Amino acid sequence: MCHLLIGPRRSLGVSPATHSHHKSRYEGPQLSTTWKILHILVLTSILLSSVPLSCGAPVELLQNGNFKNGLNGWIVDGTVFLDLESIRMIRQGSLSQTIRSPDLSFYLELSYGVRTELPSKTSFARSLVTFYVVDRQGKNAQFTIVGESYGEPGDSGWKDVRLNLLQLFRRDVGDPGNFQLSALKVAVELWFTTSAVFPLPVAYFRNMSLKRVNPVKIVLSESGCRELPDRTELVISVTNVGDLDASNMVVTLASGPEIIVISGKIRFERSTLEGRTSWQLGWMLAARSSGVHPVTVRAGCDQVSAELSVAVPIAGIPQVTTTHISTVTSTLVEKPAGDQVIVVFVQMAFLVMGALLIVAIVIPLIQSRKRTELVFRLSLLRNRSIQAAFG
């Protein structure tokens, strides 16, 4: 059971699935190759960047909770000894540590291991937590709450304890929203109700830990909006300001029909966004008409969701006027070098085929006619010579 030991006292004041795409029909002025390469590299680095705000996971607030450095960082009272990596109290003793931090919250978890050797019910061990708070009127107060108490006689053996301090405060004090936590004191102690008898009571504590476990909280913010002559680059930062990890994160961009997403996916997914980690996403946007266009970025995970509306100035797509000159220009397109080579090759093939036909058919015909004419003339000469001899 958790009990309120000390009421308000005015004595102490201590002062974050399937991807869908939009295809652009815009074919405006083309950027140079170098600019395109640089733009792709920059956009890729933005899309894949994940900037940790600090080391993720719950934040440990206690110093030397495992006693590896002896009793450094702890305030000791009574009979307390170091026993390897645990501490041992005999008859009466206490061990405490006070935490002061500007980013304290009520989302705290206290854990430790405990073992008691009690001869009777006149002795007990327990854990105590003292909250130093400031109320809505600016007044300082402190509340001390028992975490757990152990008073069963005999050797209890080691027991691991885990306490949710937010629930304890809400149950025994009230709504933590009415207070601001400025400091916290954690203590473990061995005590008695009457004069101790032999054998003396003994209590052991080990693995002391106090962790801040702020829940998942998603914050969306505009990291940049760079205007280009015919488009605008929008960069959004998605930050998990909690200590716990956000699971199954989905970020979507919602825009009107006037907006065209030139580069960047409409929907981004990530299995885990670690605590205190920022994730940057970018989109290259164009619009059918110039002006300031509203877009909405929605982020959701298994734990929470968030939404951000942004007004993005975008220059409209330039209107292309079709004229006779542009039509003639578009028809006088130079053939690629590969087509020219094919045409020349075909022409040369026809020339070679024509030459082969001449060699194979025409020349033999001419030579045959010449031989026939020569034989005919020789025959005439022979007949005439015969006639002249007998004539």
C-alpha positions in Angstrom: 0.0 0.0 0.0 1.1 3.6 -0.6 0.6 6.1 2.2 1.0 9.8 2.5 3.4 10.3 5.3 4.0 14.1 5.2 1.3 16.5 4.2 1.9 19.9 2.4 4.7 21.7 4.1 6.0 25.2 3.3 9.6 24.6 4.3 11.4 23.8 1.1 11.4 25.6 -2.2 13.2 24.2 -5.2 13.2 25.8 -8.2 9.1 17.4 -27.4 2.1 0.3 -46.3 1.7 0.9 -49.8 3.3 3.9 -51.3 1.2 6.0 -53.6 2.7 8.5 -56.1 1.6 11.5 -58.1 3.1 11.8 -61.5 3.7 15.2 -62.9 2.7 16.1 -66.4 4.7 19.3 -66.2 7.5 19.6 -68.8 8.7 23.1 -68.1 12.2 24.5 -68.5 14.8 21.7 -67.9 17.5 22.2 -65.2 21.1 21.5 -66.0 22.5 18.1 -65.4 24.7 19.3 -62.6 21.9 21.0 -60.8 19.7 17.9 -61.2 22.4 15.7 -59.6 22.9 18.1 -56.7 19.2 18.4 -56.2 18.8 14.6 -56.1 21.6 14.2 -53.6 20.3 16.9 -51.3 16.7 15.6 -51.4 17.9 12.0 -50.7 19.9 13.1 -47.7 16.8 15.0 -46.4 14.5 12.0 -46.9 16.9 9.6 -45.1 18.1 11.8 -42.3 17.3 10.9 -38.7 18.6 13.4 -36.2 18.8 12.2 -32.6 18.1 14.9 -30.1 20.0 12.9 -27.5 20.5 9.3 -26.6 17.2 7.4 -26.9 15.4 5.2 -24.4 14.3 6.1 -20.9 16.6 8.5 -19.0 18.4 7.3 -15.9 18.3 9.9 -13.2 20.1 8.2 -10.3 23.9 8.3 -9.9 25.7 5.1 -9.0 22.5 3.1 -8.6 24.4 -0.2 -9.0 27.0 0.8 -6.2 29.9 0.0 -8.5 31.5 3.2 -7.2 30.8 2.4 -3.6 28.4 4.8 -1.9 29.4 7.8 -4.1 26.4 10.1 -4.8 24.3 8.7 -1.8 23.5 10.2 1.6 24.0 7.6 4.3 22.5 7.5 7.7 22.7 4.8 10.4 24.4 1.4 10.0 24.9 0.9 6.3 27.7 -1.2 4.6 28.7 -1.9 1.1 28.2 -5.6 0.4 29.7 -6.3 -3.1 27.2 -4.7 -5.5 24.5 -4.2 -2.9 24.2 -2.4 0.4 23.4 -3.9 3.8 21.6 -2.2 6.6 21.7 -3.5 10.2 19.1 -2.6 12.8 18.6 1.0 11.6 19.8 2.8 8.5 18.8 4.7 5.4 20.2 5.6 2.0 18.9 8.6 -0.1 19.6 10.7 -3.2 17.9 13.9 -4.3 17.5 14.7 -8.0 17.1 18.2 -9.3 16.7 18.7 -13.1 14.9 21.3 -15.2 13.3 18.6 -17.3 11.8 16.5 -14.5 8.4 15.1 -15.0 5.9 12.9 -13.1 6.5 10.1 -15.6 9.0 8.3 -13.4 9.7 4.6 -12.7 11.5 3.5 -9.6 13.0 0.0 -9.5 15.3 -1.9 -7.1 16.0 -5.3 -5.6 15.3 -5.9 -1.9 15.9 -8.7 0.6 15.1 -8.7 4.3 16.1 -10.8 7.3 13.7 -9.8 10.1 13.5 -11.6 13.5 10.0 -10.2 14.2 7.3 -7.8 13.0 8.8 -5.0 15.1 11.2 -4.2 12.3 10.5 -3.3 8.7 12.1 -2.0 5.5 10.6 0.3 3.0 11.2 2.7 0.1 10.2 6.4 0.2 9.7 9.0 -2.5 9.5 12.7 -1.7 8.0 15.1 -4.3 9.1 18.7 -4.2 6.4 20.6 -6.2 5.1 24.1 -7.0 1.4 24.5 -7.2 -0.6 26.8 -9.6 -0.4 29.7 -7.1 3.4 29.4 -7.1 3.6 28.0 -3.6 6.2 25.3 -2.7 5.1 22.1 -1.1 6.5 18.6 -0.5 4.8 15.2 -0.3 6.5 12.0 0.9 4.9 8.7 -0.2 5.8 5.2 0.8 6.6 3.1 -2.3 6.5 -0.4 -0.7 7.0 -1.7 2.8 8.4 -5.1 3.9 7.8 -6.5 7.4 7.4 -10.2 7.1 9.6 -12.1 9.6 12.3 -14.4 8.2 14.5 -14.4 5.1 12.4 -13.0 2.3 14.9 -13.8 -0.5 15.6 -11.3 -3.3 12.6 -9.5 -4.8 12.6 -7.1 -7.8 10.3 -4.1 -7.3 9.1 -1.7 -10.0 6.9 1.3 -9.0 5.1 3.8 -11.3 5.5 7.1 -9.4 2.9 8.9 -11.5 0.2 6.5 -10.4 1.4 6.7 -6.8 1.2 10.5 -6.8 -2.2 10.6 -8.5 -3.6 8.1 -6.0 -2.2 9.7 -2.8 -1.9 13.4 -3.6 -4.0 14.3 -6.6 -3.9 15.4 -10.2 -0.2 16.0 -11.1 -1.4 18.5 -13.7 -1.9 21.0 -10.8 1.7 20.9 -9.9 5.2 21.4 -11.4 7.8 18.9 -10.2 11.0 20.7 -9.3 12.9 18.0 -7.3 12.6 14.4 -6.2 14.1 12.5 -3.3 14.4 8.7 -3.3 15.2 6.8 -0.1 15.4 3.2 1.2 15.5 2.5 4.9 15.4 -0.1 7.6 13.5 0.9 10.8 11.9 -0.6 13.9 8.8 0.2 16.0 10.1 -1.0 19.4 13.5 -1.7 20.8 15.3 -4.2 18.6 16.0 -7.7 19.9 18.6 -10.2 18.8 19.3 -11.3 16.2 19.4 -7.8 14.7 17.2 -7.1 11.6 19.0 -6.8 8.3 17.9 -5.4 4.9 19.7 -5.5 1.5 19.1 -3.3 -1.5 20.6 -3.4 -5.0 20.2 -2.2 -8.6 18.6 1.1 -7.6 17.2 2.9 -10.6 15.0 5.9 -11.3 14.1 6.4 -14.9 12.2 9.2 -16.6 9.7 7.6 -19.1 7.9 10.4 -20.8 5.3 8.9 -23.2 5.4 9.2 -27.0 4.6 12.7 -28.2 4.9 13.7 -31.9 5.6 17.3 -32.8 5.5 18.4 -36.5 7.4 21.5 -37.5 8.4 23.2 -40.8 12.1 22.9 -41.2 12.4 24.7 -44.5 10.5 26.1 -47.5 12.7 26.9 -50.5 11.1 28.6 -53.5 12.4 27.9 -57.0 11.3 29.6 -60.2 8.7 26.9 -61.0 8.5 24.8 -57.8 8.9 24.9 -54.0 10.8 22.5 -51.8 9.0 21.8 -48.5 10.9 20.1 -45.6 9.0 18.9 -42.5 10.6 17.7 -39.2 8.8 14.9 -37.4 10.1 14.7 -33.8 9.3 12.3 -31.0 9.9 14.4 -27.9 9.1 11.6 -25.5 11.5 9.0 -24.0 9.7 5.9 -25.3 9.8 4.8 -28.9 7.0 5.4 -31.3 6.0 2.3 -33.3 4.7 1.9 -36.8 5.1 5.6 -37.7 3.2 6.8 -40.9 3.5 10.3 -42.3 1.3 11.5 -45.2 1.0 14.7 -47.2 -2.5 15.9 -48.1 -3.0 18.7 -50.7 -5.6 20.1 -53.0 -6.0 19.3 -56.7 -3.9 22.4 -57.6 -0.8 20.8 -56.1 1.5 18.4 -58.0 4.1 16.4 -56.1 7.1 16.3 -58.4 9.5 14.3 -56.2 9.0 12.6 -52.8 6.5 10.0 -51.8 3.0 11.0 -50.6 3.2 8.4 -47.8 6.3 7.6 -45.7 6.5 4.7 -43.2 8.9 3.8 -40.5 8.8 0.9 -38.1 10.2 2.8 -35.1 10.9 6.4 -34.3 13.1 6.4 -31.2 12.6 8.6 -28.3 14.0 12.2 -28.6 14.7 11.6 -32.3 13.8 13.8 -35.2 13.0 12.6 -38.7 13.1 15.0 -41.7 11.0 14.5 -44.8 10.9 16.5 -48.0 8.6 17.1 -51.0 9.2 19.1 -54.2 5.9 20.7 -55.1 4.5 22.4 -58.2 1.2 24.1 -58.7 -1.1 24.8 -61.7 -1.5 28.4 -60.6 0.7 30.8 -58.7 -0.1 31.6 -55.1 0.0 30.4 -51.5 -1.4 26.9 -51.3 -2.4 25.0 -48.1 -1.0 21.5 -47.5 -1.5 19.3 -44.5 1.0 16.9 -43.0 -0.4 14.1 -40.8 1.7 11.8 -38.6 0.4 8.8 -36.7 1.8 5.8 -34.8 0.4 3.1 -32.5 0.5 5.5 -29.5 -0.5 9.0 -30.7 -1.1 11.2 -33.8 -0.3 14.8 -34.9 -1.2 17.2 -37.7 0.4 20.3 -39.2 -1.1 22.7 -41.7 1.3 24.7 -43.8 0.8 27.5 -46.3 3.3 27.0 -49.1 4.0 29.7 -51.7 4.4 28.1 -55.1 5.0 29.7 -58.5 2.6 28.4 -61.1 3.6 26.2 -64.0 4.5 28.5 -67.0 1.9 28.5 -69.8 3.4 27.3 -73.1 2.0 29.1 -76.3 1.9 27.0 -79.4 2.7 28.9 -82.6 3.5 28.1 -86.2 7.2 28.5 -85.6 7.1 26.2 -82.7 5.3 23.6 -84.8 7.9 23.9 -87.6 10.7 23.7 -85.0 9.1 20.6 -83.5 9.0 18.9 -86.9 12.5 19.7 -87.8 14.0 17.3 -85.4 17.4 16.0 -86.3 17.5 12.3 -86.6 19.6 10.5 -84.1 23.1 9.4 -85.1 22.0 5.7 -85.0 19.3 6.3 -87.6 21.7 8.1 -89.9 24.1 5.2 -89.8 21.3 2.8 -90.7 20.2 4.9 -93.7 23.8 5.1 -95.0 24.3 1.4 -94.6 21.1 0.6 -96.6 22.2 3.0 -99.4 25.6 1.4 -99.6 24.0 -2.1 -99.7 21.8 -1.1 -102.7 24.9 0.3 -104.5 26.8 -2.9 -104.0 23.9 -5.0 -105.1 23.6 -2.8 -108.3 27.3 -3.3 -109.0 27.0 -7.0 -108.6 24.1 -7.2 -111.0 26.1 -5.2 -113.6 29.1 -7.5 -113.2 27.0 -10.7 -113.2 24.5 -10.0 -116.0 25.1 -6.9 -118.1 28.8 -7.3 -118.8 28.5 -11.0 -119.9 25.7 -10.0 -122.3 27.8 -7.3 -123.9 30.8 -9.7 -124.2 28.6 -12.4 -125.8 27.3 -10.0 -128.4 30.8 -8.8 -129.3 31.9 -12.5 -129.9 28.9 -13.2 -132.1 29.6 -10.1 -134.2 33.3 -11.0 -134.6 32.5 -14.6 -135.7 30.0 -13.2 -138.3 32.5 -10.8 -139.7 35.2 -13.5 -140.0 32.7 -15.7 -141.8 32.0 -13.0 -144.3 35.6 -12.4 -145.0 36.2 -16.1 -145.6 33.4 -16.3 -148.1 34.6 -13.3 -150.0 38.1 -14.7 -150.1 36.9 -18.0 -151.5 34.8 -16.3 -154.2 37.8 -14.2 -155.2 40.0 -17.2 -155.6 37.6 -19.1 -157.9 36.2 -16.1 -159.6 
